[in-house]
Amino acid sequence: MSNESQIRVDKWLWASRFFKTRALAANAVTIGRVKVNGDRTKPSKQIKVGNRLSIQLSPFTWEIEIMGLSLQRLSAELAKNLYEESSKSQERRHEINEQLKLEKKLHSPRHKGRPTKRDRTQIIRFKQNEE
C-alpha cells in the first residue's frame, strides 16, 4: 500500500481490481458508472481514505468505503484490503446473483451435444414433411 494521501480515482479502481485496465476505469468514471461521495466525477479526481464510492458493474452495484491506497495493481487478496463493502451492497449483489442463477437454470437449453444419427434422420424427416 502506498504512503500517499491521495490518488486518482481511475488508478485506484485499476489497482483494486475493479477494472482490468486504467482505460476501462477512466471510461466508467467518465460515463458516470462510478460516483465519489454520491457525485459524478472525472477520472483525474483525487480520492483519499474514507471516501465512499458507488461502482456500477452491470448488473451489480458496489457501495464501498476506501480503506487504503495503492499505486500498483495488487493481487486479489491484497486488493480486498483497499476497500470495505457495505452490508446492504453485499446483500443486494447476493440476491441478484441468486436470481441470475435461477433464471439461467430455468431458461437454459438442455443440449446433449451434437445430434446423433437417429436425431439427424428425425430432423430430415421433419423438414421433408414441412415441404
C-alpha distance (Angstrom), angle and dihedral (degrees) to the residues before:
residue distance angle dihedral
M1 . . .
S2 3.75 . .
N3 3.78 127.1 .
E4 3.80 91.1 -143.5
S5 3.77 117.0 113.7
Q6 3.82 96.2 -143.2
I7 3.80 137.7 28.4
R8 3.80 136.5 177.7
V9 3.79 113.3 -89.2
D10 3.82 93.8 -128.0
K11 3.82 91.5 52.4
W12 3.79 91.4 48.6
L13 3.83 92.8 49.2
W14 3.80 89.6 51.1
A15 3.83 94.0 45.2
S16 3.82 92.1 48.4
R17 3.83 90.4 51.9
F18 3.78 99.9 -116.7
F19 3.82 88.7 125.1
K20 3.80 132.2 28.2
T21 3.80 95.2 -134.8
R22 3.78 137.2 22.6
A23 3.80 88.8 -121.8
L24 3.82 90.8 59.4
A25 3.81 90.1 46.8
A26 3.81 92.2 49.3
N27 3.81 91.1 48.3
A28 3.81 91.9 50.8
V29 3.80 90.9 50.9
T30 3.80 91.7 47.2
I31 3.82 94.9 52.2
G32 3.80 92.1 46.7
R33 3.79 103.7 -105.1
V34 3.80 90.5 123.2
K35 3.79 121.3 56.4
V36 3.79 126.4 -173.6
N37 3.81 113.6 -148.0
G38 3.83 88.8 -16.9
D39 3.82 96.3 -53.7
R40 3.79 132.2 105.0
T41 3.76 112.1 -112.0
K42 3.80 146.1 176.6
P43 3.82 125.4 -98.2
S44 3.82 90.1 -111.9
K45 3.82 93.4 58.7
Q46 3.80 110.9 128.2
I47 3.79 112.6 -127.5
K48 3.79 129.7 -170.6
V49 3.79 140.0 -168.4
G50 3.80 110.4 -65.0
N51 3.81 97.0 33.6
R52 3.79 116.5 128.7
L53 3.80 120.9 -132.2
S54 3.77 131.0 -164.7
I55 3.81 110.3 -158.6
Q56 3.80 120.4 -173.5
L57 3.79 112.5 -158.1
S58 3.77 103.6 169.8
P59 3.03 120.1 -78.9
F60 3.81 93.4 5.0
T61 3.80 130.4 66.5
W62 3.78 120.7 -156.7
E63 3.82 119.6 -155.3
I64 3.79 106.4 -166.6
E65 3.78 142.9 163.4
I66 3.79 118.9 -141.5
M67 3.80 111.6 -117.3
G68 3.82 99.8 170.0
L69 3.79 143.8 9.5
S70 3.78 130.1 -131.3
L71 3.80 133.9 176.5
Q72 3.80 92.2 -164.0
R73 3.79 128.3 67.4
L74 3.78 106.8 -107.8
S75 3.78 134.0 -156.9
A76 3.80 114.9 -86.8
E77 3.80 92.9 -104.3
L78 3.80 93.8 51.0
A79 3.80 92.5 42.2
K80 3.82 89.8 60.4
N81 3.82 87.7 64.7
L82 3.82 90.9 62.0
Y83 3.80 93.7 70.9
E84 3.78 143.7 23.1
E85 3.78 119.6 -141.3
S86 3.80 120.1 -143.8
S87 3.80 117.6 -113.6
K88 3.83 91.9 -122.1
S89 3.78 90.3 54.9
Q90 3.81 91.3 50.3
E91 3.80 91.5 49.6
R92 3.82 92.8 49.1
R93 3.81 92.3 48.3
H94 3.83 90.4 48.5
E95 3.84 91.6 50.1
I96 3.81 92.4 48.6
N97 3.79 90.4 47.7
E98 3.82 91.2 52.1
Q99 3.82 91.0 48.7
L100 3.80 91.4 50.8
K101 3.81 91.5 49.6
L102 3.80 91.0 49.8
E103 3.81 93.1 48.1
K104 3.79 91.1 48.4
K105 3.80 90.7 50.1
L106 3.81 93.0 49.2
H107 3.78 98.4 43.2
S108 3.78 104.0 34.1
P109 3.80 116.1 112.5
R110 3.76 115.2 -118.5
H111 3.78 101.9 -130.8
K112 3.75 119.5 169.9
G113 3.80 92.6 -163.6
R114 3.78 128.3 -97.1
P115 3.80 117.9 5.8
T116 3.78 116.0 -97.4
K117 3.80 122.6 -124.5
R118 3.80 89.1 -97.2
D119 3.82 91.0 51.4
R120 3.81 91.1 49.9
T121 3.79 93.0 51.7
Q122 3.82 89.7 50.0
I123 3.81 90.0 50.6
I124 3.82 91.2 49.5
R125 3.84 91.8 49.5
F126 3.78 91.0 47.7
K127 3.82 92.0 51.1
Q128 3.83 92.0 46.8
N129 3.82 91.2 52.6
E130 3.82 90.4 53.2
E131 3.79 92.3 58.0
